[in-house]
Each structure stands twice: as structure tokens, then as C-alpha cells.
Amino acid sequence: MNMDGFPNCLRVFVEKEHWTFAKTMLEWPHEYLVRHRVDEALFEATVAHIRAHGYQGYFYRRPMTYFDDGDWVYWTMGAPIAETTIINRCRKEDSYEARRMAGTLPT
């Protein structure tokens, strides 16, 4: 797990972009960025960084690569970088692992 978070150029990117709240998954509060709405090179660099420096976890039984930066957990859905269209993030307390440990998974 990378304890340092994103390098400055990527941190500026994720902090300045307008993230969209995922209103279709209210039981899993999170936000997302869409590739075609942001700088594509920075989007791809962020996806590559998440995958290269992230850690393996799960969402229920599905393996996922997560990356922590500050109070946020970032992930993608695992498609090849060229095909990835979404970067997701949630507050650490809303992550699958935190909710599993707290016994607050949706039923």
C-alpha cells in the first residue's frame, strides 16, 4: 500500500476536478470522474497510478485494486487503461473494508 498518496500533479488533478455523486447507488456513497469530461492524459496517469501503487482488496467477493490518498479511497473497475472510462472514490469510512469491519454493510 502506498502510504504517501498521489504525487502532487495527480493530487492537484483529483482535487480540482468536479466529481459526480453516484446517486444510483445510495447504499454505497461514492463519487466518480468520467474520462471524456476531464484531461485524458491526467485521467490515464491517475488510473495507472492507482493500479501500480494500489493494494488488493475486495468488494464482497470481487477482487479490486484500491488506492488511498488522504481521506479518500480510489478505484476503477479493472478494464484495460485504454478502455477505462470511470475513476471512483469514496470516503475511507464508506469503503467496503471499513463497513465490513464496522458491521455496517448494506443488506
N, CA, C and O atoms as a printed pandas DataFrame, in Angstrom:
     atom_number atom_name residue_name chain_id  residue_number  x_coord  y_coord  z_coord
0              1         N          MET        A               1    0.850   -1.176    0.000
1              2        CA          MET        A               1    0.000    0.000    0.000
2              3         C          MET        A               1    0.893    1.235    0.000
3              4         O          MET        A               1    1.869    1.296    0.747
4              5         N          ASN        A               2    0.563    2.213   -0.830
5              6        CA          ASN        A               2    1.323    3.457   -0.881
6              7         C          ASN        A               2    0.846    4.366    0.245
7              8         O          ASN        A               2   -0.312    4.785    0.265
8              9         N          MET        A               3    1.733    4.666    1.173
9             10        CA          MET        A               3    1.358    5.495    2.318
10            11         C          MET        A               3    1.454    6.986    1.994
11            12         O          MET        A               3    0.994    7.821    2.773
12            13         N          ASP        A               4    2.044    7.321    0.856
13            14        CA          ASP        A               4    2.268    8.722    0.517
14            15         C          ASP        A               4    1.145    9.334   -0.301
15            16         O          ASP        A               4    1.111   10.554   -0.461
16            17         N          GLY        A               5    0.241    8.548   -0.815
17            18        CA          GLY        A               5   -0.821    9.088   -1.655
18            19         C          GLY        A               5   -0.323    9.422   -3.045
19            20         O          GLY        A               5    0.732    8.956   -3.476
20            21         N          PHE        A               6   -1.103   10.243   -3.741
21            22        CA          PHE        A               6   -0.772   10.621   -5.111
22            23         C          PHE        A               6    0.421   11.575   -5.150
23            24         O          PHE        A               6    0.634   12.344   -4.212
24            25         N          PRO        A               7    1.204   11.527   -6.241
25            26        CA          PRO        A               7    2.193   12.587   -6.444
26            27         C          PRO        A               7    1.446   13.910   -6.652
27            28         O          PRO        A               7    0.263   13.909   -6.993
28            29         N          ASN        A               8    2.127   15.019   -6.450
29            30        CA          ASN        A               8    1.469   16.332   -6.473
30            31         C          ASN        A               8    0.651   16.595   -7.727
31            32         O          ASN        A               8   -0.463   17.110   -7.631
32            33         N          CYS        A               9    1.178   16.254   -8.910
33            34        CA          CYS        A               9    0.438   16.563  -10.145
34            35         C          CYS        A               9   -0.901   15.836  -10.194
35            36         O          CYS        A               9   -1.893   16.394  -10.664
36            37         N          LEU        A              10   -0.936   14.598   -9.711
37            38        CA          LEU        A              10   -2.196   13.849   -9.710
38            39         C          LEU        A              10   -3.103   14.289   -8.566
39            40         O          LEU        A              10   -4.326   14.283   -8.707
40            41         N          ARG        A              11   -2.516   14.667   -7.441
41            42        CA          ARG        A              11   -3.334   15.163   -6.330
42            43         C          ARG        A              11   -4.049   16.452   -6.751
43            44         O          ARG        A              11   -5.231   16.628   -6.457
44            45         N          VAL        A              12   -3.345   17.340   -7.429
45            46        CA          VAL        A              12   -3.978   18.572   -7.923
46            47         C          VAL        A              12   -5.119   18.213   -8.864
47            48         O          VAL        A              12   -6.199   18.799   -8.783
48            49         N          PHE        A              13   -4.891   17.260   -9.751
49            50        CA          PHE        A              13   -5.925   16.828  -10.697
50            51         C          PHE        A              13   -7.171   16.328   -9.959
51            52         O          PHE        A              13   -8.274   16.795  -10.242
52            53         N          VAL        A              14   -7.018   15.396   -9.027
53            54        CA          VAL        A              14   -8.203   14.833   -8.358
54            55         C          VAL        A              14   -8.874   15.842   -7.437
55            56         O          VAL        A              14  -10.080   15.765   -7.203
56            57         N          GLU        A              15   -8.099   16.788   -6.913
57            58        CA          GLU        A              15   -8.701   17.795   -6.031
58            59         C          GLU        A              15   -9.425   18.895   -6.799
59            60         O          GLU        A              15  -10.390   19.462   -6.285
60            61         N          LYS        A              16   -8.985   19.211   -8.016
61            62        CA          LYS        A              16   -9.605   20.328   -8.746
62            63         C          LYS        A              16  -10.813   19.893   -9.574
63            64         O          LYS        A              16  -11.674   20.717   -9.884
64            65         N          GLU        A              17  -10.887   18.632   -9.931
65            66        CA          GLU        A              17  -11.985   18.174  -10.792
66            67         C          GLU        A              17  -13.314   18.148  -10.042
67            68         O          GLU        A              17  -13.363   18.007   -8.820
68            69         N          HIS        A              18  -14.376   18.287  -10.806
69            70        CA          HIS        A              18  -15.729   18.179  -10.244
70            71         C          HIS        A              18  -16.151   16.715  -10.295
71            72         O          HIS        A              18  -16.370   16.159  -11.372
72            73         N          TRP        A              19  -16.261   16.103   -9.133
73            74        CA          TRP        A              19  -16.670   14.708   -9.027
74            75         C          TRP        A              19  -18.194   14.644   -8.986
75            76         O          TRP        A              19  -18.841   15.512   -8.399
76            77         N          THR        A              20  -18.764   13.617   -9.609
77            78        CA          THR        A              20  -20.212   13.426   -9.651
78            79         C          THR        A              20  -20.609   12.408   -8.590
79            80         O          THR        A              20  -20.040   11.319   -8.522
80            81         N          PHE        A              21  -21.591   12.768   -7.761
81            82        CA          PHE        A              21  -22.091   11.835   -6.750
82            83         C          PHE        A              21  -22.893   10.737   -7.450
83            84         O          PHE        A              21  -23.733   11.020   -8.304
84            85         N          ALA        A              22  -22.628    9.488   -7.083
85            86        CA          ALA        A              22  -23.302    8.339   -7.702
86            87         C          ALA        A              22  -24.673    8.143   -7.060
87            88         O          ALA        A              22  -24.827    7.351   -6.130
88            89         N          LYS        A              23  -25.650    8.863   -7.561
89            90        CA          LYS        A              23  -26.984    8.845   -6.944
90            91         C          LYS        A              23  -27.755    7.549   -7.185
91            92         O          LYS        A              23  -28.795    7.330   -6.565
92            93         N          THR        A              24  -27.265    6.692   -8.070
93            94        CA          THR        A              24  -27.954    5.424   -8.313
94            95         C          THR        A              24  -27.521    4.339   -7.321
95            96         O          THR        A              24  -28.087    3.245   -7.313
96            97         N          MET        A              25  -26.524    4.635   -6.488
97            98        CA          MET        A              25  -26.043    3.644   -5.514
98            99         C          MET        A              25  -25.988    4.281   -4.131
99           100         O          MET        A              25  -24.921    4.369   -3.525
100          101         N          LEU        A              26  -27.115    4.715   -3.644
101          102        CA          LEU        A              26  -27.162    5.432   -2.371
102          103         C          LEU        A              26  -26.668    4.591   -1.194
103          104         O          LEU        A              26  -26.185    5.133   -0.199
104          105         N          GLU        A              27  -26.791    3.262   -1.310
105          106        CA          GLU        A              27  -26.312    2.401   -0.220
106          107         C          GLU        A              27  -24.788    2.344   -0.171
107          108         O          GLU        A              27  -24.210    1.897    0.820
108          109         N          TRP        A              28  -24.141    2.797   -1.239
109          110        CA          TRP        A              28  -22.674    2.863   -1.321
110          111         C          TRP        A              28  -22.271    4.276   -1.744
111          112         O          TRP        A              28  -21.965    4.497   -2.916
112          113         N          PRO        A              29  -22.266    5.231   -0.824
113          114        CA          PRO        A              29  -21.935    6.608   -1.202
114          115         C          PRO        A              29  -20.538    6.709   -1.817
115          116         O          PRO        A              29  -19.541    6.330   -1.201
116          117         N          HIS        A              30  -20.491    7.220   -3.023
117          118        CA          HIS        A              30  -19.213    7.445   -3.692
118          119         C          HIS        A              30  -19.406    8.445   -4.822
119          120         O          HIS        A              30  -20.527    8.806   -5.180
120          121         N          GLU        A              31  -18.274    8.882   -5.372
121          122        CA          GLU        A              31  -18.243    9.841   -6.462
122          123         C          GLU        A              31  -17.437    9.250   -7.604
123          124         O          GLU        A              31  -16.702    8.279   -7.425
124          125         N          TYR        A              32  -17.582    9.849   -8.785
125          126        CA          TYR        A              32  -16.814    9.358   -9.930
126          127         C          TYR        A              32  -16.448   10.497  -10.872
127          128         O          TYR        A              32  -17.093   11.544  -10.912
128          129         N          LEU        A              33  -15.376   10.243  -11.633
129          130        CA          LEU        A              33  -14.946   11.103  -12.733
130          131         C          LEU        A              33  -15.140   10.338  -14.027
131          132         O          LEU        A              33  -14.930    9.126  -14.068
132          133         N          VAL        A              34  -15.535   11.026  -15.077
133          134        CA          VAL        A              34  -15.718   10.419  -16.389
134          135         C          VAL        A              34  -14.591   10.898  -17.307
135          136         O          VAL        A              34  -14.336   12.097  -17.415
136          137         N          ARG        A              35  -13.931    9.967  -17.956
137          138        CA          ARG        A              35  -12.776   10.250  -18.811
138          139         C          ARG        A              35  -13.023   11.413  -19.779
139          140         O          ARG        A              35  -12.207   12.332  -19.851
140          141         N          HIS        A              36  -14.125   11.386  -20.518
141          142        CA          HIS        A              36  -14.332   12.383  -21.570
142          143         C          HIS        A              36  -14.649   13.783  -21.035
143          144         O          HIS        A              36  -14.763   14.725  -21.820
144          145         N          ARG        A              37  -14.794   13.935  -19.725
145          146        CA          ARG        A              37  -15.071   15.251  -19.134
146          147         C          ARG        A              37  -13.836   15.909  -18.517
147          148         O          ARG        A              37  -13.903   17.040  -18.034
148          149         N          VAL        A              38  -12.716   15.199  -18.535
149          150        CA          VAL        A              38  -11.507   15.706  -17.874
150          151         C          VAL        A              38  -10.306   15.571  -18.811
151          152         O          VAL        A              38  -10.429   15.039  -19.914
152          153         N          ASP        A              39   -9.164   16.049  -18.370
153          154        CA          ASP        A              39   -7.925   15.913  -19.142
154          155         C          ASP        A              39   -7.594   14.425  -19.275
155          156         O          ASP        A              39   -7.366   13.747  -18.274
156          157         N          GLU        A              40   -7.568   13.923  -20.507
157          158        CA          GLU        A              40   -7.394   12.489  -20.732
158          159         C          GLU        A              40   -6.037   11.979  -20.269
159          160         O          GLU        A              40   -5.954   10.884  -19.713
160          161         N          ALA        A              41   -4.983   12.736  -20.483
161          162        CA          ALA        A              41   -3.648   12.292  -20.067
162          163         C          ALA        A              41   -3.574   12.173  -18.544
163          164         O          ALA        A              41   -3.003   11.215  -18.025
164          165         N          LEU        A              42   -4.145   13.135  -17.834
165          166        CA          LEU        A              42   -4.146   13.062  -16.367
166          167         C          LEU        A              42   -5.063   11.947  -15.865
167          168         O          LEU        A              42   -4.769   11.294  -14.864
168          169         N          PHE        A              43   -6.171   11.737  -16.568
169          170        CA          PHE        A              43   -7.068   10.635  -16.214
170          171         C          PHE        A              43   -6.306    9.313  -16.321
171          172         O          PHE        A              43   -6.313    8.515  -15.384
172          173         N          GLU        A              44   -5.653    9.081  -17.455
173          174        CA          GLU        A              44   -4.915    7.825  -17.653
174          175         C          GLU        A              44   -3.773    7.684  -16.664
175          176         O          GLU        A              44   -3.516    6.585  -16.172
176          177         N          ALA        A              45   -3.082    8.778  -16.363
177          178        CA          ALA        A              45   -1.984    8.721  -15.392
178          179         C          ALA        A              45   -2.513    8.366  -14.007
179          180         O          ALA        A              45   -1.852    7.648  -13.257
180          181         N          THR        A              46   -3.693    8.863  -13.665
181          182        CA          THR        A              46   -4.295    8.549  -12.366
182          183         C          THR        A              46   -4.685    7.078  -12.308
183          184         O          THR        A              46   -4.418    6.409  -11.309
184          185         N          VAL        A              47   -5.306    6.570  -13.354
185          186        CA          VAL        A              47   -5.664    5.145  -13.404
186          187         C          VAL        A              47   -4.408    4.285  -13.282
187          188         O          VAL        A              47   -4.380    3.329  -12.508
188          189         N          ALA        A              48   -3.386    4.623  -14.036
189          190        CA          ALA        A              48   -2.134    3.855  -13.992
190          191         C          ALA        A              48   -1.524    3.899  -12.596
191          192         O          ALA        A              48   -1.004    2.891  -12.117
192          193         N          HIS        A              49   -1.580    5.049  -11.941
193          194        CA          HIS        A              49   -1.016    5.170  -10.592
194          195         C          HIS        A              49   -1.803    4.324   -9.587
195          196         O          HIS        A              49   -1.214    3.640   -8.750
196          197         N          ILE        A              50   -3.112    4.372   -9.673
197          198        CA          ILE        A              50   -3.955    3.560   -8.779
198          199         C          ILE        A              50   -3.576    2.089   -8.915
199          200         O          ILE        A              50   -3.425    1.383   -7.918
200          201         N          ARG        A              51   -3.425    1.641  -10.142
201          202        CA          ARG        A              51   -3.136    0.224  -10.384
202          203         C          ARG        A              51   -1.711   -0.161  -10.007
203          204         O          ARG        A              51   -1.485   -1.259   -9.497
204          205         N          ALA        A              52   -0.751    0.721  -10.249
205          206        CA          ALA        A              52    0.650    0.402   -9.961
206          207         C          ALA        A              52    0.979    0.507   -8.478
207          208         O          ALA        A              52    1.837   -0.226   -7.984
208          209         N          HIS        A              53    0.311    1.406   -7.762
209          210        CA          HIS        A              53    0.675    1.675   -6.373
210          211         C          HIS        A              53   -0.428    1.326   -5.387
211          212         O          HIS        A              53   -0.286    1.550   -4.185
212          213         N          GLY        A              54   -1.516    0.783   -5.889
213          214        CA          GLY        A              54   -2.634    0.422   -5.019
214          215         C          GLY        A              54   -2.414   -0.912   -4.334
215          216         O          GLY        A              54   -1.334   -1.498   -4.410
216          217         N          TYR        A              55   -3.434   -1.374   -3.676
217          218        CA          TYR        A              55   -3.395   -2.640   -2.937
218          219         C          TYR        A              55   -4.624   -3.462   -3.289
219          220         O          TYR        A              55   -5.670   -2.931   -3.663
220          221         N          GLN        A              56   -4.469   -4.760   -3.159
221          222        CA          GLN        A              56   -5.564   -5.663   -3.487
222          223         C          GLN        A              56   -6.541   -5.753   -2.321
223          224         O          GLN        A              56   -6.156   -5.966   -1.171
224          225         N          GLY        A              57   -7.801   -5.584   -2.652
225          226        CA          GLY        A              57   -8.873   -5.714   -1.683
226          227         C          GLY        A              57  -10.053   -6.369   -2.366
227          228         O          GLY        A              57   -9.921   -6.952   -3.442
228          229         N          TYR        A              58  -11.202   -6.269   -1.736
229          230        CA          TYR        A              58  -12.411   -6.875   -2.286
230          231         C          TYR        A              58  -13.585   -5.928   -2.154
231          232         O          TYR        A              58  -13.610   -5.040   -1.302
232          233         N          PHE        A              59  -14.553   -6.146   -3.024
233          234        CA          PHE        A              59  -15.889   -5.600   -2.862
234          235         C          PHE        A              59  -16.783   -6.824   -2.856
235          236         O          PHE        A              59  -17.097   -7.385   -3.906
236          237         N          TYR        A              60  -17.186   -7.230   -1.670
237          238        CA          TYR        A              60  -17.790   -8.530   -1.449
238          239         C          TYR        A              60  -16.803   -9.583   -1.950
239          240         O          TYR        A              60  -15.709   -9.685   -1.394
240          241         N          ARG        A              61  -17.132  -10.358   -2.956
241          242        CA          ARG        A              61  -16.196  -11.390   -3.437
242          243         C          ARG        A              61  -15.392  -10.959   -4.651
243          244         O          ARG        A              61  -14.550  -11.712   -5.140
244          245         N          ARG        A              62  -15.642   -9.767   -5.133
245          246        CA          ARG        A              62  -14.936   -9.289   -6.329
246          247         C          ARG        A              62  -13.597   -8.649   -5.943
247          248         O          ARG        A              62  -13.569   -7.692   -5.168
248          249         N          PRO        A              63  -12.484   -9.175   -6.482
249          250        CA          PRO        A              63  -11.190   -8.537   -6.194
250          251         C          PRO        A              63  -11.106   -7.174   -6.864
251          252         O          PRO        A              63  -11.555   -6.993   -7.996
252          253         N          MET        A              64  -10.524   -6.220   -6.149
253          254        CA          MET        A              64  -10.399   -4.849   -6.635
254          255         C          MET        A              64   -9.024   -4.317   -6.252
255          256         O          MET        A              64   -8.436   -4.758   -5.265
256          257         N          THR        A              65   -8.515   -3.376   -7.026
257          258        CA          THR        A              65   -7.310   -2.651   -6.658
258          259         C          THR        A              65   -7.742   -1.283   -6.152
259          260         O          THR        A              65   -8.382   -0.514   -6.870
260          261         N          TYR        A              66   -7.384   -0.992   -4.907
261          262        CA          TYR        A              66   -7.724    0.275   -4.264
262          263         C          TYR        A              66   -6.461    1.093   -4.038
263          264         O          TYR        A              66   -5.356    0.557   -3.967
264          265         N          PHE        A              67   -6.649    2.400   -3.927
265          266        CA          PHE        A              67   -5.538    3.302   -3.643
266          267         C          PHE        A              67   -6.032    4.369   -2.674
267          268         O          PHE        A              67   -7.050    5.015   -2.922
268          269         N          ASP        A              68   -5.316    4.553   -1.576
269          270        CA          ASP        A              68   -5.700    5.539   -0.565
270          271         C          ASP        A              68   -4.918    6.832   -0.742
271          272         O          ASP        A              68   -3.712    6.815   -0.991
272          273         N          ASP        A              69   -5.616    7.945   -0.611
273          274        CA          ASP        A              69   -4.975    9.258   -0.608
274          275         C          ASP        A              69   -5.776   10.139    0.353
275          276         O          ASP        A              69   -6.937   10.453    0.094
276          277         N          GLY        A              70   -5.158   10.527    1.448
277          278        CA          GLY        A              70   -5.865   11.334    2.440
278          279         C          GLY        A              70   -7.058   10.578    2.986
279          280         O          GLY        A              70   -6.933    9.429    3.411
280          281         N          ASP        A              71   -8.214   11.222    2.975
281          282        CA          ASP        A              71   -9.446   10.620    3.488
282          283         C          ASP        A              71  -10.205    9.810    2.452
283          284         O          ASP        A              71  -11.315    9.348    2.713
284          285         N          TRP        A              72   -9.606    9.635    1.264
285          286        CA          TRP        A              72  -10.307    9.014    0.148
286          287         C          TRP        A              72   -9.701    7.675   -0.243
287          288         O          TRP        A              72   -8.503    7.442   -0.085
288          289         N          VAL        A              73  -10.563    6.798   -0.758
289          290        CA          VAL        A              73  -10.160    5.529   -1.372
290          291         C          VAL        A              73  -10.597    5.609   -2.838
291          292         O          VAL        A              73  -11.751    5.921   -3.133
292          293         N          TYR        A              74   -9.669    5.326   -3.747
293          294        CA          TYR        A              74   -9.901    5.401   -5.193
294          295         C          TYR        A              74   -9.849    4.008   -5.796
295          296         O          TYR        A              74   -9.135    3.138   -5.299
296          297         N          TRP        A              75  -10.611    3.795   -6.875
297          298        CA          TRP        A              75  -10.563    2.528   -7.608
298          299         C          TRP        A              75  -11.186    2.694   -8.988
299          300         O          TRP        A              75  -11.905    3.656   -9.259
300          301         N          THR        A              76  -10.889    1.735   -9.844
301          302        CA          THR        A              76  -11.546    1.626  -11.147
302          303         C          THR        A              76  -12.134    0.221  -11.206
303          304         O          THR        A              76  -11.989   -0.559  -10.264
304          305         N          MET        A              77  -12.789   -0.096  -12.300
305          306        CA          MET        A              77  -13.452   -1.391  -12.385
306          307         C          MET        A              77  -12.592   -2.470  -13.045
307          308         O          MET        A              77  -13.056   -3.596  -13.227
308          309         N          GLY        A              78  -11.354   -2.148  -13.403
309          310        CA          GLY        A              78  -10.421   -3.165  -13.848
310          311         C          GLY        A              78  -10.254   -3.358  -15.339
311          312         O          GLY        A              78   -9.445   -4.185  -15.759
312          313         N          ALA        A              79  -10.995   -2.621  -16.155
313          314        CA          ALA        A              79  -10.808   -2.723  -17.607
314          315         C          ALA        A              79   -9.405   -2.226  -17.961
315          316         O          ALA        A              79   -8.805   -1.484  -17.182
316          317         N          PRO        A              80   -8.873   -2.618  -19.118
317          318        CA          PRO        A              80   -7.585   -2.058  -19.541
318          319         C          PRO        A              80   -7.642   -0.525  -19.499
319          320         O          PRO        A              80   -8.704    0.069  -19.685
320          321         N          ILE        A              81   -6.504    0.098  -19.255
321          322        CA          ILE        A              81   -6.470    1.556  -19.091
322          323         C          ILE        A              81   -7.118    2.268  -20.279
323          324         O          ILE        A              81   -7.880    3.215  -20.086
324          325         N          ALA        A              82   -6.828    1.830  -21.485
325          326        CA          ALA        A              82   -7.383    2.482  -22.681
326          327         C          ALA        A              82   -8.911    2.392  -22.732
327          328         O          ALA        A              82   -9.556    3.212  -23.385
328          329         N          GLU        A              83   -9.491    1.407  -22.053
329          330        CA          GLU        A              83  -10.940    1.213  -22.056
330          331         C          GLU        A              83  -11.613    1.721  -20.785
331          332         O          GLU        A              83  -12.841    1.728  -20.698
332          333         N          THR        A              84  -10.827    2.143  -19.803
333          334        CA          THR        A              84  -11.384    2.622  -18.536
334          335         C          THR        A              84  -12.012    3.992  -18.747
335          336         O          THR        A              84  -11.373    4.901  -19.276
336          337         N          THR        A              85  -13.261    4.135  -18.334
337          338        CA          THR        A              85  -13.967    5.398  -18.527
338          339         C          THR        A              85  -14.313    6.101  -17.215
339          340         O          THR        A              85  -14.718    7.263  -17.223
340          341         N          ILE        A              86  -14.154    5.400  -16.087
341          342        CA          ILE        A              86  -14.575    5.943  -14.792
342          343         C          ILE        A              86  -13.479    5.724  -13.748
343          344         O          ILE        A              86  -12.868    4.656  -13.694
344          345         N          ILE        A              87  -13.238    6.736  -12.926
345          346        CA          ILE        A              87  -12.472    6.598  -11.687
346          347         C          ILE        A              87  -13.465    6.866  -10.564
347          348         O          ILE        A              87  -14.177    7.870  -10.584
348          349         N          ASN        A              88  -13.509    5.972   -9.594
349          350        CA          ASN        A              88  -14.392    6.109   -8.440
350          351         C          ASN        A              88  -13.601    6.521   -7.214
351          352         O          ASN        A              88  -12.398    6.277   -7.124
352          353         N          ARG        A              89  -14.295    7.155   -6.258
353          354        CA          ARG        A              89  -13.695    7.395   -4.951
354          355         C          ARG        A              89  -14.803    7.460   -3.910
355          356         O          ARG        A              89  -15.946    7.813   -4.199
356          357         N          CYS        A              90  -14.422    7.106   -2.687
357          358        CA          CYS        A              90  -15.325    7.249   -1.551
358          359         C          CYS        A              90  -14.506    7.648   -0.332
359          360         O          CYS        A              90  -13.285    7.489   -0.312
360          361         N          ARG        A              91  -15.175    8.159    0.664
361          362        CA          ARG        A              91  -14.516    8.435    1.933
362          363         C          ARG        A              91  -14.092    7.099    2.539
363          364         O          ARG        A              91  -14.786    6.096    2.372
364          365         N          LYS        A              92  -12.964    7.079    3.238
365          366        CA          LYS        A              92  -12.469    5.828    3.817
366          367         C          LYS        A              92  -13.528    5.147    4.670
367          368         O          LYS        A              92  -13.646    3.923    4.638
368          369         N          GLU        A              93  -14.296    5.912    5.428
369          370        CA          GLU        A              93  -15.305    5.308    6.300
370          371         C          GLU        A              93  -16.451    4.673    5.521
371          372         O          GLU        A              93  -17.210    3.882    6.080
372          373         N          ASP        A              94  -16.588    5.010    4.230
373          374        CA          ASP        A              94  -17.642    4.423    3.389
374          375         C          ASP        A              94  -17.138    3.265    2.532
375          376         O          ASP        A              94  -17.902    2.697    1.752
376          377         N          SER        A              95  -15.856    2.908    2.671
377          378        CA          SER        A              95  -15.295    1.823    1.861
378          379         C          SER        A              95  -15.847    0.472    2.310
379          380         O          SER        A              95  -16.315    0.313    3.437
380          381         N          TYR        A              96  -15.781   -0.482    1.409
381          382        CA          TYR        A              96  -16.248   -1.827    1.732
382          383         C          TYR        A              96  -15.541   -2.359    2.970
383          384         O          TYR        A              96  -16.194   -2.867    3.882
384          385         N          GLU        A              97  -14.214   -2.250    3.015
385          386        CA          GLU        A              97  -13.459   -2.812    4.138
386          387         C          GLU        A              97  -13.833   -2.144    5.461
387          388         O          GLU        A              97  -14.015   -2.835    6.463
388          389         N          ALA        A              98  -13.951   -0.827    5.485
389          390        CA          ALA        A              98  -14.325   -0.123    6.720
390          391         C          ALA        A              98  -15.723   -0.525    7.163
391          392         O          ALA        A              98  -15.960   -0.732    8.353
392          393         N          ARG        A              99  -16.647   -0.638    6.223
393          394        CA          ARG        A              99  -18.012   -1.010    6.580
394          395         C          ARG        A              99  -18.109   -2.481    6.981
395          396         O          ARG        A              99  -18.906   -2.840    7.848
396          397         N          ARG        A             100  -17.302   -3.326    6.354
397          398        CA          ARG        A             100  -17.270   -4.743    6.756
398          399         C          ARG        A             100  -16.792   -4.867    8.193
399          400         O          ARG        A             100  -17.385   -5.580    9.002
400          401         N          MET        A             101  -15.694   -4.150    8.498
401          402        CA          MET        A             101  -15.129   -4.199    9.852
402          403         C          MET        A             101  -16.094   -3.625   10.890
403          404         O          MET        A             101  -16.136   -4.093   12.028
404          405         N          ALA        A             102  -16.865   -2.617   10.500
405          406        CA          ALA        A             102  -17.812   -1.969   11.430
406          407         C          ALA        A             102  -19.151   -2.706   11.487
407          408         O          ALA        A             102  -20.001   -2.373   12.313
408          409         N          GLY        A             103  -19.349   -3.702   10.619
409          410        CA          GLY        A             103  -20.619   -4.419   10.584
410          411         C          GLY        A             103  -21.759   -3.601   10.016
411          412         O          GLY        A             103  -22.914   -3.785   10.402
412          413         N          THR        A             104  -21.438   -2.684    9.089
413          414        CA          THR        A             104  -22.468   -1.800    8.536
414          415         C          THR        A             104  -22.674   -1.995    7.036
415          416         O          THR        A             104  -23.086   -1.064    6.344
416          417         N          LEU        A             105  -22.390   -3.209    6.522
417          418        CA          LEU        A             105  -22.643   -3.471    5.097
418          419         C          LEU        A             105  -24.129   -3.436    4.823
419          420         O          LEU        A             105  -24.920   -3.887    5.651
420          421         N          PRO        A             106  -24.530   -2.904    3.667
421          422        CA          PRO        A             106  -25.950   -2.925    3.302
422          423         C          PRO        A             106  -26.469   -4.355    3.211
423          424         O          PRO        A             106  -25.736   -5.274    2.847
424          425         N          THR        A             107  -27.718   -4.523    3.543
425          426        CA          THR        A             107  -28.317   -5.878    3.466
426          427         C          THR        A             107  -29.063   -6.068    2.183
427          428         O          THR        A             107  -29.626   -7.138    1.949
